[in-house]
Amino acid sequence: MNRILFFLIVALALAGCAPNPKDVAKADETRWLAEQDAADQAQAREQRIRLDEIAVEDAEREQAVKDAVLEDAKLAAQRVVYWSGLALTLSIVLMILAVGASGSIAIYGSGKAIARAAMVKANLIYLDKATGQYPLVLEYAGKGIVSLTDPNTGMTLLLNTRNEADRSMIQSSAAVRHVGVLASAAGKSKDPTGVAMIRPLIIDGEEAE
């Protein structure tokens, strides 16, 4: 009987020393919550690290795109400048060629016109201002023959031969020369009216005989 009682007392003592199940459950819960919180924090850190890595990758891709766009823009600008410079150079060359060609044509045309004008002027025979007649033309016909042409009458004389005088031509020529001398004198005189009143000399061909 005493043994049984002893074992009961020992059992009760052991039962009193055993941990409280509620405390054990609470401790387990606390430990689980702590572990879960640590796991959550670790996962959150991993997520933040991954998000940071993704953000860095996105920033790098964006920068790469910007760099590519900038490089393309630079290349396009260089092409525009190159082709614009080439077009400008070509335009300037064409303009210089056009101006040079126009200048050459103008110079050639002007030179040709000046030469033509000089040739025409050299071939002109002007009336004598005093007599109002064309000057006589003396030419060497070759073989010792010299000719004298009067453009006013259309008559040509060979100076190495004897030519009979035409009295009517002498009369008209003398009258024209007389009038020309009077006109020239009237232009130089202080009394042109008085000089103009002088009657021209008239030579009668019949009286000349």
Beta strands, then each sheet from edge to edge (+ up, - down):
strand 1: 137-142
strand 2: 145-150
strand 3: 155-158
sheet 1: 1+ 2- 3+
end
